[in-house]
Amino acid sequence: MAKGPEKNTKNKALHTKLLNRKKAKLQEEKRERALRLKELVAKINEKKRNDELDAK
């Protein structure tokens, strides 16, 4: 009895690898964006504190 055509696991494995790469890249970009935002907020808060101290 024939079991049908062979499964194409090579393309599936390549596709999974590419999707994993894409996910990792997006996660890394998200982390970098959050870090940049955090630094920017800290810088702005520091500037506000300095301005308040200078105003007094």
N, C-alpha and C positions, 0 to 999 in steps of 0.2 A: 504494500500500500504506500502511495506517495504521501509525504508529509507536507507538501506545498513548497513554495519557493523559500530559499534561505533568507534569513533576516539580514538586513543591511545594518549591522551594528557599528561599522566604521563611521558612517555618516552621523549616526546618532551620537556616538562618542565625541566626534568633532563638534557637533552642534552643542552638546552639553558643555564641552570645554570652553567654547566661545561665549556661551551664555554666562558661565561662571566668571569668565574674565570681565564681561560687561558689568555684571553685578558688583564685582570687587572694585572696578573702576568707579562706578557710581557711588559706592559706599565711601571710598577714599575721597572723592570730590566733596561729598556731603560733610565728612569730618573736617576737611580743610576749610570749607566754607564756614562751618560752625566755629572753628578756631579763629579764623580771621575776624568774624563777627564779635567773638568774645574779646579779642584784643582791641578792636575798635571801640566797643562799649567801655572797656576799662580806661582807654585813653580819653574818651569823652568825659567819663565820670571824674577822672583826675583833673581834667581841665576845668570842669565845673567847680570842683573843690577849691582849686587854686584861685579861680575868679571870685568865689565867695569869700575866701580869706583876704584877698586883695581889696575887696569892697568894704570890708569892716574897718 
